[in-house]
Amino acid sequence: MLLQLLAIPLITKKYGLASFGEVALASSIGLFLANLVNYGTNQTAVKDVSIHRNDKVKLSFIFSEIFWLRLVVFLTITTTITITTITTKNEYLILWLSILPLIASEIFNPLYFLIGIEKIQWISWGNIITRALSLGLIFFFNLEQFVSVYLNLMLSVPLFIFYSIIFFIIFRKFDLNISSSPFFQLREKIKSNFFVTFNGSSVILQQSIFMYAVAGTVSPSTLGAYGIIDKLLGAVRQLVSAFSSAIYPRAAQLFHDGRSQWTEFRKKIQVGYSVFFLIIALFIFSFANIGTMLFTHNEDPTTILFFRYFSLAPLALALNANNVLELLLEKQYKKMFDISLIIILATGIISFLITRYFEESAIALYPLIIESVCLVIYTLFLRFNKSTSLE
């Protein structure tokens, strides 16, 4: 997470904001498409791997099914976009090709498997080394032409290589077999995972939609200040997601053994989230000027204000993590789809109201507002679900 944030000042210092903007735009598109290639398998397959971790035949089936599903989605997306780019926007073809390694790496992403067998440290340390390698490439190589293209490759190729290596190590170490999956099985998987995939995409869209909405309504410096807290929120989301992934096997086992055990475990996690992120909020609010100096190299009053408005947003995000986890454990994918639709609608309404009727500084409240809305919506859905199940 820290290494990703370090890339921002490194790129802007060497190549300027314009190049960083191109890289940020390309990477956001790449991450969105990579999420589609993953097709919700990092969420839905963990429980199956955790339960069948000692069954080589079942693990091979899960491993094969996910590999073929991701490959089919990847080929569909890349073929469609490549043909469209060549026939309409040929000048963007080389930029599109530069993010292909990022998208293709998701075919081999072993996160679901390593979480299920509780070996997440394999990928954690590998990700640190990969990010450090990317930073090293950016630092030591001075680019003069096709800057954004080469920067995209420096950020994505090491990840593709790492995921490919781990994929084949798992394949050999656990003596797995990749067999062909019948079309009807892939079709059923595509149908069942559609709702989870849409939910994951909506998380990305709730930030992208607002960024697009404010881009043409605020000054460049204000947009830059918001960009900083947007990146921080993304880093917090990754941190919370990593923790949720780490406790997923334990949660799945407790949920399988009895709902009351999961409920007690969930309460302890919620208390931990509350204490930790309240301390973080107090720290961000109190030392907003230091944070501003680190990212902008001056005490810009707008950025300081944005940091303070942002301070409670990570708490709201973290408190909602177990709501999402519970719906995954219950396999309530259709409800997650419904929630995502409501959140995207709320994103559009909030974006319109803030940009149309409020001062520029109000955009810094968006992360807190949208994460609070998500928390309320998920909580209401879970309570309604429990009340109907008791009737």
Secondary structure, 3 states (H helix, E strand, C coil): CHHHHHHHHHHHHHHHHHHHHHHHHHHHHHHHHHHHHHCCHHHHHHHHHHHCCCCHHHHHHHHHHHHHHHHHHHHHHHHHHHHHHHHHCHHHHHHHHHCHHHHHHHHHCCHHHHHHCCCCHHHHHHHHHHHHHHHHHHHHCCCCCCHHHHHHHHHHHHHHHHHHHHHHHHHHHCCCCCCCCCHHHHHHHHHHHHHHHHHHHHHHHHHHHHHHHHHCCCCHHHHHHHHHHHHHHHHHHHHHHHHHHHHHHHHHHHHHHCHHHHHHHHHHHHHHHHHHHHHHHHHHHHCHHHHHHHHHCCCCHHHHHHHHHHCCHHHHHHHHHHHHHHHHHCCCHHHHHHHHHHHHHHHHHHHHHHHHHCCHHHHHHHHHHHHHHHHHHHHHHHHHHHHHHHC
